[in-house]
């Protein structure tokens, strides 16, 4: 089995395997200089030397050159101090070439032979002319890397909404896959401001406890379910995953109480045992239906009972009294069949009584006369039997000729409003 040591170049970077090269006394946190594809780099020991399986090794093992010395730290500090000036000069070059890009950070390699610029842009940028100009300016090998919002937050660092340093800048080696479904499963408000980090993307910490939330929710009843509680049945109105409890609104009183799933299971078990005991004793309707012999009569319900009562002959005869017309002396009373010399007819129950022809004629003769109707013009009644009184008195001798003519012509006729002439009297 190969003997390796785990090396990490940044605090939140990945761990790579290197050959200890005889430095078996390396401990976690020691600074060393290692050989990489880009040259010599200063790194930190993440895992002490140990034996690993060959399947865990990817590529060739690069050796550890030496332990870091004081001169190495001074050289690295000098290079870091020049990053601000280098970034300013590169920004001027970008403005000269009029490129749609924003520089984030500049970084020298440990030996100073390579200079890397990190930038962000909305789309791909053709920076070949800019690379040649920067190579002539800094006399080093230039590398431009386009990064995303998460990488930018990782390089610059900062403080998250929780008040702690960013996870990606301190200990998170890889970006976890985060989706909006994780926020829904954890009952978080779907507000972009509350579930987004400083990078503008979903919080990485949403994936930390997502599996635990799913496991706890499988044991808790869902919202809207009806459960049996020690105080009676009720509906689940809220689920508290952190406390592993549910809030139930009791059906009888409407009071909301909080219960643990074990309490609900115990109450359901007791109710089930009581139901099985009553079923064994034959108290429940299902047990009575299974017994041999005649079945108990069904309750046909109030609606069918009222229908049968309304179809009985006695009630129908009583209802006909309310259909008689009213006269001055009050409602006419209909004598029973026994007083009229007839025998009461026995009709089967449930069959409505039909009116006979003679009874229909008698009922028609007892109807009240229709109300009087007024004519459209003069307002006189339309009943020919009732005539208005005639004015047999002759007009006085001193009356005007117009009045005599109008009296001879008969009563005046009024015109309805809205005519063409606009008057009421002809």
C-alpha positions in Angstrom: 0.0 0.0 0.0 1.4 3.5 -0.9 2.4 5.8 1.9 1.0 9.3 1.4 0.4 12.6 3.2 -2.7 14.8 2.8 -1.9 18.4 1.7 -4.3 21.3 1.4 -3.4 24.5 -0.4 -6.2 26.7 1.1 -8.2 26.4 4.3 -11.4 25.4 2.4 -9.7 23.6 -0.5 -9.6 19.9 -1.3 -7.1 17.5 0.1 -4.5 16.1 -2.3 -2.1 13.1 -1.7 1.6 13.7 -1.9 4.6 11.5 -1.3 6.1 12.3 2.1 9.6 11.8 0.6 11.1 10.8 4.0 9.3 13.4 6.1 7.3 10.9 8.2 7.2 13.1 11.2 4.9 15.7 9.6 1.9 16.6 11.7 -1.4 18.2 10.9 -1.0 22.0 10.4 2.7 22.0 9.4 3.7 24.2 6.5 5.6 22.5 3.6 6.8 23.3 0.1 5.5 20.8 -2.5 6.1 20.3 -6.2 3.0 20.8 -8.4 2.2 21.0 -12.1 2.5 24.8 -11.8 5.8 24.7 -9.9 6.6 25.0 -6.3 3.7 25.9 -3.9 3.5 26.5 -0.2 0.8 24.3 1.4 -0.4 23.0 4.8 -0.5 19.4 6.0 -4.2 18.2 6.4 -3.6 14.5 7.2 -0.5 12.9 8.8 1.4 10.4 6.7 -0.5 7.1 6.5 -1.1 4.1 4.2 -4.0 4.2 1.8 -5.4 1.9 -0.9 -4.2 2.3 -4.4 -7.8 3.0 -5.7 -7.8 6.2 -3.7 -4.8 7.7 -5.5 -5.5 9.7 -8.7 -2.6 10.4 -11.0 1.1 10.5 -10.0 2.3 11.3 -6.5 4.3 14.5 -6.3 6.9 14.7 -3.6 7.2 17.0 -0.6 10.3 19.2 -1.2 11.0 20.5 2.3 9.5 22.0 5.3 8.6 25.7 5.0 11.2 28.2 6.3 11.0 31.7 7.5 12.3 33.0 4.1 9.4 31.3 2.4 6.9 33.1 4.5 8.6 36.5 3.9 8.6 35.9 0.1 5.0 34.9 0.1 4.1 38.1 2.1 6.0 40.3 -0.4 4.0 38.7 -3.3 0.7 39.2 -1.5 1.4 42.9 -0.9 1.9 43.5 -4.6 -1.6 42.0 -5.5 -3.4 45.3 -5.0 -1.1 47.2 -7.4 -1.2 44.4 -10.0 -5.0 44.3 -9.9 -5.2 48.0 -10.4 -2.9 48.0 -13.5 -4.9 45.0 -14.9 -8.1 47.0 -14.4 -6.7 49.8 -16.5 -5.8 47.4 -19.3 -9.3 46.0 -19.3 -10.7 49.4 -19.7 -8.3 50.1 -22.6 -9.5 47.0 -24.4 -13.1 47.7 -23.5 -13.9 44.2 -22.3 -17.2 43.4 -20.4 -15.4 41.8 -17.4 -14.9 42.6 -13.7 -11.7 41.6 -12.0 -12.0 39.9 -8.6 -8.6 38.9 -7.4 -4.9 38.6 -8.6 -2.7 35.9 -7.3 1.1 35.1 -7.8 2.5 31.6 -7.6 5.0 30.8 -4.9 8.0 31.2 -7.2 6.6 34.3 -8.9 6.7 32.9 -12.4 2.9 32.7 -12.8 0.2 35.4 -12.3 -3.4 34.4 -12.2 -6.4 36.9 -12.5 -9.9 35.9 -11.5 -12.8 37.7 -13.1 -16.6 37.5 -13.5 -18.6 38.2 -16.7 -22.1 37.5 -17.9 -20.9 35.6 -21.0 -17.7 34.4 -22.6 -15.0 37.1 -23.2 -12.3 37.1 -25.9 -9.3 38.2 -23.8 -6.4 37.0 -26.1 -5.2 40.6 -26.8 -5.4 41.4 -23.1 -3.3 38.4 -22.2 -0.5 39.4 -24.6 -0.6 43.0 -23.2 -0.4 41.8 -19.6 2.5 39.4 -20.3 4.6 42.3 -21.7 3.7 44.5 -18.7 4.4 42.1 -15.8 7.0 39.8 -17.5 5.3 36.7 -16.2 3.1 33.9 -17.4 -0.5 35.3 -17.4 -3.6 33.2 -16.7 -7.2 34.5 -16.7 -10.0 32.5 -15.1 -13.7 33.2 -15.3 -15.5 32.2 -12.1 -19.1 32.3 -10.8 -20.8 34.0 -7.9 -20.0 31.2 -5.5 -16.3 31.1 -6.3 -16.2 34.9 -6.0 -17.6 34.7 -2.4 -15.1 31.9 -1.6 -12.1 34.0 -2.8 -13.2 37.2 -1.1 -14.7 35.8 2.0 -17.2 37.5 4.3 -19.8 37.0 6.9 -23.1 35.2 6.2 -26.6 36.0 7.4 -26.0 33.7 10.5 -23.2 36.0 11.7 -20.4 33.5 11.1 -17.7 33.4 8.4 -18.7 32.0 5.1 -18.7 28.2 5.0 -17.2 28.1 1.5 -14.3 30.3 2.7 -13.5 28.4 5.9 -14.1 24.7 5.8 -16.4 23.7 2.9 -14.3 22.0 0.2 -17.0 21.4 -2.4 -20.2 23.2 -3.2 -23.2 21.1 -2.2 -26.2 20.7 -4.6 -28.9 22.9 -3.2 -32.5 23.2 -4.6 -35.6 25.0 -3.6 -37.2 21.7 -2.7 -34.9 21.6 0.4 -36.3 24.8 1.6 -39.8 23.5 1.2 -39.1 20.3 3.0 -37.7 22.3 6.0 -40.8 24.6 6.0 -38.7 27.7 5.4 -40.3 30.9 3.9 -39.7 31.0 0.2 -38.3 34.5 0.4 -35.2 34.9 -1.8 -33.7 37.4 0.7 -34.0 34.9 3.6 -32.8 31.8 1.9 -30.0 33.3 -0.2 -26.4 33.9 0.8 -24.0 36.8 0.1 -23.3 35.3 -3.3 -27.0 35.6 -4.4 -27.5 31.8 -4.5 -29.3 29.5 -2.2 -27.6 28.9 1.2 -25.2 26.0 1.2 -26.4 25.1 4.8 -29.8 24.1 3.4 -28.2 20.7 2.5 -26.7 20.1 6.0 -29.9 18.8 7.7 -32.1 18.0 4.8 -31.8 14.2 5.3 -32.6 14.5 9.0 -35.7 16.6 8.2 -36.9 13.9 5.8 -36.4 11.1 8.3 -38.3 13.0 11.1 -41.2 13.9 8.7 -41.7 10.3 7.8 -42.5 9.5 11.5 -44.8 12.6 12.0 -48.3 12.8 10.7 -48.8 15.3 7.9 -50.7 18.6 8.2 -54.4 18.1 7.6 -54.6 14.5 8.8 -57.0 13.4 11.5 -55.4 11.7 14.5 -56.5 10.2 17.8 -55.1 12.1 20.8 -55.5 11.4 24.6 -58.1 14.2 24.6 -60.1 13.0 21.6 -59.8 13.1 17.8 -58.5 16.2 16.1 -56.8 17.6 13.0 -53.1 18.3 12.6 -52.7 22.0 11.9 -48.9 22.4 12.4 -45.8 20.2 12.4 -42.7 21.1 14.4 -39.8 19.1 13.0 -37.2 20.5 15.4 -39.1 19.5 18.5 -40.6 16.4 16.7 -44.1 17.3 17.8 -47.4 18.2 16.1 -50.1 20.7 17.0 -53.6 19.2 16.9 -56.9 21.1 16.9 -59.4 19.1 18.9 -62.7 18.4 17.1 -64.9 18.8 20.2 -63.6 22.0 21.7 -61.4 23.5 19.0 -58.5 23.9 21.4 -55.0 23.5 19.9 -52.6 21.2 21.8 -49.1 19.9 21.1 -48.5 16.2 21.2 -45.6 13.8 20.6 -46.0 11.0 18.1 -45.7 8.4 20.9 -48.8 9.9 22.6 -50.8 9.7 19.4 -49.8 6.1 18.8 -50.8 5.2 22.4 -54.1 6.9 22.0 -54.8 5.1 18.7 -53.9 1.8 20.2 -56.3 2.2 23.1 -59.1 3.3 20.7 -58.5 0.3 18.5 -58.6 -2.1 21.4 -61.9 -0.6 22.7 -63.4 -0.9 19.2 -62.3 -4.5 18.8 -63.8 -5.3 22.3 -67.1 -3.7 21.4 -67.2 -5.6 18.1 -66.5 -8.9 19.9 -69.4 -8.2 22.3 -71.7 -7.5 19.4 -72.4 -3.9 20.3 -71.3 -2.3 17.1 -73.7 -2.2 14.0 -71.2 -4.2 12.0 -71.4 -7.0 14.5 -75.2 -7.0 14.6 -75.4 -7.2 10.8 -73.2 -10.4 10.9 -75.5 -12.1 13.4 -77.9 -14.8 11.9 -81.7 -14.1 12.0 -83.8 -11.1 10.9 -82.0 -7.9 10.6 -83.1 -4.9 12.6 -85.3 -2.4 10.6 -83.4 0.5 9.0 -84.0 4.0 10.0 -85.4 5.4 6.7 -84.5 8.9 7.8 -86.5 12.0 8.5 -87.0 13.0 4.9 -88.7 9.7 4.0 -90.8 9.8 7.2 -92.2 13.2 6.2 -93.0 12.1 2.7 -95.0 9.1 4.0 -96.9 11.4 6.4 -97.7 13.9 3.7 -99.2 11.1 1.5 -101.7 9.8 4.1 -105.4 10.5 3.2 -106.2 12.0 6.6 -103.5 14.7 6.2 -104.5 15.4 2.6 -108.2 16.0 3.7 -107.0 18.3 6.4 -104.8 20.2 4.0 -107.8 20.9 1.6 -109.3 23.1 4.3 -106.5 25.6 3.8 -107.2 25.7 0.1 -110.9 26.8 0.5 -111.7 30.4 -0.5 -112.3 33.1 2.1 -115.6 35.0 2.3 -117.0 37.5 4.7 -118.1 35.0 7.2 -114.7 33.2 7.3 -113.5 30.0 5.8 -116.1 27.5 4.7 -116.0 24.3 6.7 -116.3 21.0 4.7 -118.4 18.4 6.5 -116.9 15.0 6.7 -118.1 12.2 4.5 -120.1 10.6 7.3 -122.3 13.6 7.6 -122.9 13.9 3.9 -124.2 10.4 3.8 -121.1 8.7 2.3 -118.6 6.2 3.7 -115.0 7.2 4.1 -112.9 5.8 1.3 -110.1 3.6 2.3 -107.0 4.5 0.2 -103.7 2.8 0.4 -100.9 4.6 2.2 -98.3 6.4 0.1 -100.7 7.1 -2.9 -101.9 10.7 -3.3 -105.6 11.5 -3.4 -106.9 12.5 -6.8 -109.8 15.0 -7.2 -113.1 13.6 -8.7 -115.0 15.5 -11.5 -117.9 16.5 -9.3 -115.6 17.7 -6.5 -113.6 19.7 -9.1 -116.8 21.4 -10.4 -117.9 22.2 -6.9 -114.5 23.7 -6.1 -114.7 25.8 -9.2 -118.1 27.3 -8.2 -116.8 28.2 -4.9 -113.9 30.2 -6.3 -114.0 33.9 -5.6 -114.7 36.2 -8.5 -111.7 37.7 -10.3 -110.6 41.1 -9.3 -111.8 44.1 -11.2 -109.6 45.4 -13.9 -109.4 49.0 -14.9 -109.3 50.2 -18.5 -106.3 51.8 -19.9 -107.8 55.1 -20.8 -110.6 56.2 -18.5 -110.1 53.9 -15.5 -113.6 52.4 -15.8 -114.2 48.8 -14.6 -114.3 46.1 -17.4 -117.1 44.1 -15.8 -120.1 44.5 -18.1 -122.5 43.7 -15.2 -121.4 46.8 -13.2 -122.1 50.0 -15.2 -121.1 53.4 -14.0 -124.0 55.6 -12.9 -125.4 57.8 -15.7 -125.6 61.5 -15.2 -129.3 62.2 -16.0 -129.3 65.7 -14.6 -129.4 68.2 -17.4 -126.7 71.0 -17.3 -127.7 74.3 -15.8 -129.0 76.9 -18.3 -126.2 79.3 -17.5 -123.5 76.8 -18.3 -121.0 77.5 -21.0 -121.4 76.0 -24.5 -118.1 74.1 -24.1 -119.3 72.5 -20.9 -122.6 71.4 -22.5 -120.7 69.9 -25.4 -118.4 68.0 -23.2 -121.2 66.7 -21.1 -122.9 65.4 -24.2 -119.8 63.9 -25.5 -119.4 61.7 -22.4 -116.6 61.4 -19.9 -113.1 62.6 -20.7 -110.4 60.3 -21.9 -107.0 60.6 -20.5 -103.9 59.9 -22.6 -100.9 58.1 -21.1 -97.7 60.0 -20.4 -95.1 60.0 -23.1 -97.3 60.7 -26.1 -96.3 62.8 -29.0 -98.4 65.8 -27.9 -97.0 65.8 -24.4 -100.4 66.5 -22.8 -102.5 64.4 -20.5 -106.0 65.5 -21.8 -107.3 65.6 -25.3 
